[in-house]
Amino acid sequence: MTQRVRWPEFWFLYGRVFRQMGQPILWAPLLLQGLIALAVVVVHYYIFSPLTGPVMSGWIRLIRPDYAPSLYHYPAHFVFLPYFFGNARVIVNLLTEALLSAVMIDMLMSIYRGERPAFMVSFSHAWRRYLPLTLVWAVVIGVLYLVNAYFLDFVQNVLGYSLQIAPRRQFAASLLLRVLTVMIYAPAIYLLPSIMAGGRPFWGLIQRGLAVFARHPFVAIGLVVIPYLIGLPPSWASAESDKIVTSFYPELVYHLIIISIVVDVFVNFILLGTSVKFFLDQSD
């Protein structure tokens, strides 16, 4: 029978992570990921620049060419900014997020082994596992993307009318979407640590990561929910771009996206720090 995890043990994970925040090297991979996201949103912001304009023109034609006539008019540019940035960030995350997260995971494991963390050493370890890390994380990102992109449309088709005319049902559907996002993400939080820990064939690594979740599902959900709630307000606000443009000022959408990127760095530190520590404790 699996031993129950008590509340003091759960909160101990957060105390350990907050102490680790004083080590600048641990922030390096997350800051790099944040800078990549910032570069992506800047390219989308300077849509009329001679440097970034051609890139955006090709990107618009690839994703939604029917939005192009509106996108090149102020303030519609900011209404569609989260949509195009969000899709671009998904692609960037498919290529870089697992790798950079694995770099931090490897440095955390070094600390728990009593060793001094080194960015380039951990990057080398993560790079050698780039393919399995990226393939696994691509599945996670892909499922989350599909659920968040089509779940509300699915609900509308089931109900037979638009949720826009039923605020209470719209709220309930949005809340259910948030719950589904957490429930999908929670089983995946130990997969990257398991791959970086090694010691088994590929499917054995996946099985070990999922087994830690299966033994303590509520711990995993708790580890996901807390940082998820922290990052929710700025991401939600930037998603309501049409209301922000009409009620406040258009550039606020851009500013909120930047705030959400900064918050994501902090949130990912908490999530990786707690999940790696708990995974190692359960794998010993």
Backbone torsions as a table, in degrees:
resi	resn	phi	psi	omega
1	MET	NA	135.4	-178.0
2	THR	-71.5	134.2	178.6
3	GLN	-70.1	137.4	-178.1
4	ARG	-74.6	139.1	176.7
5	VAL	-90.6	123.0	-177.6
6	ARG	-88.4	160.7	-177.3
7	TRP	-57.2	-44.6	178.6
8	PRO	-58.6	-36.3	178.2
9	GLU	-67.8	-36.8	179.0
10	PHE	-64.0	-49.0	-177.7
11	TRP	-71.1	-22.0	175.5
12	PHE	-60.7	-33.5	178.5
13	LEU	-59.3	-41.6	-178.9
14	TYR	-71.2	-38.0	176.3
15	GLY	-61.4	-38.8	178.7
16	ARG	-65.9	-42.0	-178.4
17	VAL	-66.4	-42.0	-179.5
18	PHE	-63.0	-33.9	176.0
19	ARG	-68.9	-34.7	-179.9
20	GLN	-71.2	-18.7	179.4
21	MET	-63.2	-16.3	177.5
22	GLY	-79.9	-0.7	178.6
23	GLN	-100.6	102.9	-174.2
24	PRO	-56.5	-33.1	-175.0
25	ILE	-63.3	-29.7	-179.4
26	LEU	-68.3	-24.3	179.8
27	TRP	-78.1	-18.1	-170.1
28	ALA	-55.6	-51.8	-178.6
29	PRO	-65.5	-34.2	179.9
30	LEU	-73.0	-37.6	176.2
31	LEU	-65.8	-37.3	177.0
32	LEU	-63.4	-42.5	176.6
33	GLN	-63.5	-39.0	177.4
34	GLY	-65.5	-39.6	178.3
35	LEU	-65.4	-36.3	176.7
36	ILE	-63.4	-45.4	178.5
37	ALA	-63.4	-39.0	178.6
38	LEU	-63.5	-40.5	177.7
39	ALA	-62.6	-37.9	179.9
40	VAL	-65.2	-44.2	-178.4
41	VAL	-71.4	-32.3	177.2
42	VAL	-64.2	-41.3	177.0
43	VAL	-60.2	-39.9	179.0
44	HIS	-71.7	-28.9	-179.7
45	TYR	-72.6	-45.5	-178.4
46	TYR	-88.5	60.4	-176.1
47	ILE	-69.0	-23.4	-178.1
48	PHE	-97.5	2.2	-179.7
49	SER	-71.9	141.9	176.8
50	PRO	-65.3	-19.6	179.4
51	LEU	-83.9	-46.1	-176.1
52	THR	-98.6	-17.1	-178.4
53	GLY	-56.2	-48.8	179.2
54	PRO	-60.8	-36.1	177.9
55	VAL	-63.7	-46.4	-179.3
56	MET	-66.2	-36.2	179.3
57	SER	-60.6	-45.2	177.7
58	GLY	-66.3	-38.5	180.0
59	TRP	-65.3	-41.3	179.2
60	ILE	-64.3	-43.6	179.3
61	ARG	-63.4	-32.2	-179.0
62	LEU	-74.3	-41.3	-172.9
63	ILE	-90.2	-60.3	-177.4
64	ARG	-144.8	81.3	-179.6
65	PRO	-62.3	-24.6	-179.9
66	ASP	-70.1	-16.6	177.1
67	TYR	-84.2	-14.2	-172.8
68	ALA	-55.3	-46.8	-178.7
69	PRO	-57.6	-37.3	179.6
70	SER	-80.5	-35.1	-174.3
71	LEU	-62.3	-31.8	-176.9
72	TYR	-89.8	21.1	175.4
73	HIS	-125.8	136.1	177.0
74	TYR	-81.9	134.1	6.7
75	PRO	-100.2	13.5	-178.5
76	ALA	-59.1	-26.6	176.1
77	HIS	-50.0	-42.3	-176.1
78	PHE	-82.0	-22.0	174.8
79	VAL	-66.3	-40.7	-176.8
80	PHE	-92.7	-6.0	-177.7
81	LEU	-56.2	-48.9	-179.5
82	PRO	-61.6	-33.8	-178.9
83	TYR	-64.8	-51.7	-177.6
84	PHE	-70.4	-38.9	177.3
85	PHE	-64.5	-42.6	-179.6
86	GLY	-60.2	-42.9	178.6
87	ASN	-67.9	-39.6	178.0
88	ALA	-65.3	-38.2	-178.6
89	ARG	-68.5	-33.5	176.1
90	VAL	-59.4	-44.6	-179.9
91	ILE	-65.1	-44.1	178.7
92	VAL	-61.8	-42.9	-179.6
93	ASN	-65.3	-33.5	176.7
94	LEU	-59.2	-33.1	-175.5
95	LEU	-91.5	-29.4	-168.8
96	THR	-122.8	-26.3	-170.2
97	GLU	-64.4	-46.1	-178.9
98	ALA	-62.4	-42.3	-179.1
99	LEU	-62.3	-50.8	-176.4
100	LEU	-70.5	-34.4	174.4
101	SER	-64.0	-39.4	-180.0
102	ALA	-65.8	-31.3	176.4
103	VAL	-62.6	-46.5	178.0
104	MET	-65.2	-40.7	178.8
105	ILE	-58.4	-44.0	-179.3
106	ASP	-65.8	-38.1	177.5
107	MET	-66.7	-38.7	176.5
108	LEU	-63.1	-41.6	178.7
109	MET	-63.7	-35.2	176.8
110	SER	-62.6	-42.8	179.3
111	ILE	-61.5	-43.9	-178.2
112	TYR	-70.6	-19.9	174.0
113	ARG	-86.2	-0.8	-179.2
114	GLY	83.7	17.1	-179.9
115	GLU	-103.3	164.5	178.4
116	ARG	-86.8	126.3	-179.1
117	PRO	-69.7	143.1	178.8
118	ALA	-136.9	123.2	-173.9
119	PHE	-59.5	-49.8	-175.4
120	MET	-67.5	-35.2	176.7
121	VAL	-64.8	-45.6	179.4
122	SER	-67.3	-36.5	177.0
123	PHE	-62.3	-40.4	178.1
124	SER	-62.7	-43.4	178.5
125	HIS	-61.6	-44.1	-178.6
126	ALA	-68.7	-38.9	-178.6
127	TRP	-62.4	-36.2	178.8
128	ARG	-67.1	-19.7	178.5
129	ARG	-109.8	19.5	-173.1
130	TYR	-57.2	-44.5	-175.6
131	LEU	-63.8	-53.5	179.3
132	PRO	-64.6	-37.1	177.6
133	LEU	-60.1	-47.2	-176.0
134	THR	-70.6	-39.3	179.5
135	LEU	-63.4	-44.7	180.0
136	VAL	-64.3	-45.3	-176.8
137	TRP	-71.9	-28.0	176.0
138	ALA	-63.8	-37.2	176.9
139	VAL	-64.4	-44.9	-179.4
140	VAL	-62.9	-49.7	-179.7
141	ILE	-62.9	-40.8	-179.1
142	GLY	-62.3	-44.2	179.3
143	VAL	-65.0	-44.4	179.3
144	LEU	-62.9	-39.8	179.5
145	TYR	-63.4	-46.5	-178.3
146	LEU	-64.3	-41.3	179.6
147	VAL	-64.2	-47.1	-177.9
148	ASN	-71.0	-26.3	-178.5
149	ALA	-82.2	-31.9	-169.3
150	TYR	-122.9	-6.0	-175.9
151	PHE	-63.8	-45.5	-179.0
152	LEU	-64.9	-36.7	175.1
153	ASP	-63.3	-39.5	177.6
154	PHE	-61.6	-44.0	179.7
155	VAL	-63.4	-41.8	178.8
156	GLN	-62.9	-39.5	178.2
157	ASN	-65.5	-36.7	178.7
158	VAL	-68.7	-43.4	-178.8
159	LEU	-73.7	-27.7	176.9
160	GLY	88.2	6.4	175.1
161	TYR	-156.2	167.5	-175.0
162	SER	-70.0	139.0	176.4
163	LEU	-71.9	-16.3	-177.5
164	GLN	-63.1	-25.6	-179.1
165	ILE	-95.5	5.6	179.0
166	ALA	-134.3	82.9	-173.9
167	PRO	-57.4	-37.8	-178.7
168	ARG	-67.2	-42.7	177.9
169	ARG	-69.5	-33.6	176.2
170	GLN	-62.8	-43.4	177.6
171	PHE	-63.4	-43.8	-179.8
172	ALA	-63.2	-41.5	179.4
173	ALA	-66.0	-40.7	178.4
174	SER	-65.3	-40.1	178.1
175	LEU	-64.3	-41.9	178.1
176	LEU	-63.7	-36.4	177.0
177	LEU	-63.0	-41.3	177.6
178	ARG	-62.1	-42.2	179.9
179	VAL	-64.0	-43.5	178.3
180	LEU	-61.5	-40.2	179.1
181	THR	-59.5	-45.4	179.1
182	VAL	-65.3	-42.8	-177.1
183	MET	-67.8	-29.2	177.2
184	ILE	-78.1	-39.4	-175.2
185	TYR	-75.0	-35.5	-174.4
186	ALA	-56.1	-46.1	179.9
187	PRO	-65.7	-15.0	-174.3
188	ALA	-92.9	-8.4	-169.5
189	ILE	-70.8	-18.4	179.5
190	TYR	-99.3	0.1	-176.3
191	LEU	-69.0	-47.4	179.8
192	LEU	-65.1	-44.5	174.6
193	PRO	-58.3	-37.9	180.0
194	SER	-65.5	-41.3	178.4
195	ILE	-64.2	-41.8	-179.5
196	MET	-70.0	-29.0	178.1
197	ALA	-71.2	-29.4	175.8
198	GLY	65.7	-159.0	176.4
199	GLY	90.1	-3.0	-179.4
200	ARG	-143.8	164.3	170.4
201	PRO	-63.7	167.2	-173.1
202	PHE	-53.5	-52.5	-177.2
203	TRP	-66.7	-28.1	174.6
204	GLY	-67.3	-35.0	176.9
205	LEU	-66.4	-41.3	178.0
206	ILE	-64.6	-43.8	-179.5
207	GLN	-62.6	-40.4	179.9
208	ARG	-64.3	-43.4	179.4
209	GLY	-62.6	-43.3	179.6
210	LEU	-70.3	-30.2	-179.5
211	ALA	-67.3	-36.5	177.1
212	VAL	-63.1	-41.3	176.3
213	PHE	-63.5	-44.2	-176.5
214	ALA	-62.9	-33.6	179.0
215	ARG	-73.3	-32.9	-177.2
216	HIS	-137.1	65.9	-175.9
217	PRO	-63.8	-36.8	-177.0
218	PHE	-71.5	-28.6	174.3
219	VAL	-65.6	-45.7	179.8
220	ALA	-61.5	-43.6	179.2
221	ILE	-62.5	-41.1	177.6
222	GLY	-63.7	-40.7	178.9
223	LEU	-64.7	-29.7	179.3
224	VAL	-83.7	-41.7	-173.0
225	VAL	-62.5	-44.3	-173.6
226	ILE	-62.6	-54.1	176.6
227	PRO	-66.2	-30.6	178.4
228	TYR	-62.7	-42.0	178.6
229	LEU	-67.0	-33.8	177.8
230	ILE	-64.4	-41.5	-177.3
231	GLY	-84.7	-5.8	-174.6
232	LEU	-69.7	-45.3	-175.3
233	PRO	-57.2	-51.7	180.0
234	PRO	-66.3	-35.2	179.2
235	SER	-69.6	-38.2	177.8
236	TRP	-66.2	-42.3	-178.5
237	ALA	-62.9	-42.0	-179.6
238	SER	-69.6	-24.0	178.1
239	ALA	-74.0	-22.4	178.2
240	GLU	-92.1	50.7	-171.2
241	SER	-64.8	-35.8	-178.9
242	ASP	-65.0	-39.8	178.4
243	LYS	-69.7	-37.3	179.7
244	ILE	-66.6	-43.0	-179.5
245	VAL	-61.8	-41.3	-176.7
246	THR	-82.2	-28.7	-174.7
247	SER	-96.5	-25.0	-177.0
248	PHE	-123.9	-112.6	175.5
249	TYR	-139.8	144.0	-170.4
250	PRO	-56.1	-40.7	-175.9
251	GLU	-64.3	-15.4	178.7
252	LEU	-61.2	-31.1	177.5
253	VAL	-59.6	-46.5	179.1
254	TYR	-62.1	-43.4	-179.1
255	HIS	-65.3	-39.0	178.9
256	LEU	-67.0	-35.5	176.7
257	ILE	-64.2	-41.7	177.8
258	ILE	-63.1	-42.1	177.4
259	ILE	-61.0	-41.8	179.9
260	SER	-63.9	-33.7	177.3
261	ILE	-66.3	-43.5	178.2
262	VAL	-63.0	-44.9	179.2
263	VAL	-62.8	-37.3	180.0
264	ASP	-61.0	-36.6	178.1
265	VAL	-60.8	-47.5	179.3
266	PHE	-64.5	-45.0	-178.7
267	VAL	-62.9	-43.6	-179.6
268	ASN	-66.1	-33.1	175.7
269	PHE	-61.2	-47.4	-179.9
270	ILE	-62.2	-47.3	-175.9
271	LEU	-65.5	-46.3	179.7
272	LEU	-67.3	-42.0	-178.8
273	GLY	-61.3	-46.3	-178.5
274	THR	-71.6	-41.9	-176.3
275	SER	-69.5	-37.3	178.9
276	VAL	-66.0	-44.5	179.6
277	LYS	-61.6	-45.2	-178.9
278	PHE	-67.4	-39.7	178.0
279	PHE	-59.6	-45.9	-178.7
280	LEU	-65.2	-39.4	178.6
281	ASP	-63.1	-37.1	-177.6
282	GLN	-83.6	-16.4	-177.7
283	SER	-94.0	-12.2	-178.5
284	ASP	-65.3	NA	NA
